[in-house]
Amino acid sequence: MTAYSHGKSSRLLLKVTPNASRNEITGLIDGVLQVKIAAPPVKGKANKELTAFLSQALGVKKSSLSIIKGQTSRNKVIAIEGLSCDDIIRRLSG
């Protein structure tokens, strides 16, 4: 999984598939975490759902997550405050 440190936060590379039947992490391809989100990609609904889903999976507040690249793309970079790369990998792998 491609998670890397950047200052006080960590970054996570994702490929998001909207309009799925449910929210789930489906695997890892070439170091990019594959995530399915039930919400449609309309007016930021999928991004909000993604942030809520990841905050629950990682055990952090939604305000600790931000989409820093790929706001309108399936390929995204997420910044996560307060977790190290090792913490992220451990929490998403378990």
C-alpha positions in Angstrom: 0.0 0.0 0.0 1.3 3.4 -0.9 1.2 5.5 2.2 3.9 8.1 2.8 4.7 10.8 5.3 4.5 14.5 4.4 5.2 16.9 7.2 2.8 16.3 10.1 0.4 14.2 8.0 0.5 11.0 6.0 -0.7 10.5 2.4 -2.7 7.6 1.0 -3.2 6.8 -2.7 -6.6 5.6 -3.7 -8.7 4.6 -6.7 -12.4 5.1 -6.0 -15.3 3.4 -7.7 -18.6 5.3 -7.0 -22.1 3.9 -7.4 -21.1 0.5 -5.8 -23.6 -1.6 -3.9 -21.8 -0.9 -0.6 -18.8 0.8 0.8 -15.8 -1.5 0.9 -12.0 -1.7 0.5 -11.6 -4.2 -2.3 -7.8 -4.6 -2.5 -4.5 -3.2 -3.6 -3.3 -2.9 -7.1 0.2 -1.5 -7.9 0.4 0.1 -4.4 -3.0 1.9 -4.8 -5.8 1.1 -2.4 -9.0 0.2 -4.3 -12.2 1.5 -2.6 -15.8 1.2 -3.6 -18.3 3.8 -2.5 -22.1 3.5 -2.6 -22.7 7.2 -3.3 -22.9 8.7 -6.8 -20.2 11.1 -8.0 -22.6 14.0 -8.0 -22.1 17.3 -6.1 -19.4 15.8 -3.9 -21.5 13.0 -2.5 -19.0 10.3 -3.2 -16.2 12.4 -1.7 -18.2 12.9 1.5 -19.1 9.3 1.7 -15.4 8.3 1.1 -14.2 10.6 3.9 -16.8 9.2 6.3 -16.0 5.6 5.3 -12.2 6.1 5.7 -12.6 7.9 9.0 -14.5 4.9 10.4 -12.1 2.4 8.9 -9.1 4.3 10.3 -10.7 5.2 13.6 -10.1 9.0 13.2 -12.4 12.0 13.0 -13.6 13.1 9.6 -11.9 16.4 10.1 -8.5 14.5 10.2 -9.0 13.5 6.5 -8.8 15.7 3.4 -8.7 15.0 -0.3 -5.7 16.9 -1.5 -5.6 15.7 -5.1 -8.2 14.3 -7.4 -11.3 16.1 -6.1 -13.2 15.2 -9.4 -11.1 12.1 -10.3 -11.3 8.5 -9.4 -7.6 8.6 -8.5 -7.1 10.5 -5.2 -4.5 11.4 -2.7 -5.9 11.6 0.9 -4.1 13.5 3.7 -4.5 11.9 7.1 -3.6 13.9 10.2 -2.4 12.2 13.4 -1.5 8.7 12.0 1.8 7.4 10.8 2.1 5.3 7.6 2.6 2.2 9.8 -0.7 3.0 11.7 -2.6 3.5 8.4 -1.4 0.2 7.0 -2.0 -1.7 10.2 -5.6 -0.3 10.6 -6.6 -0.9 7.0 -5.0 -4.4 6.8 -6.7 -5.7 9.9 
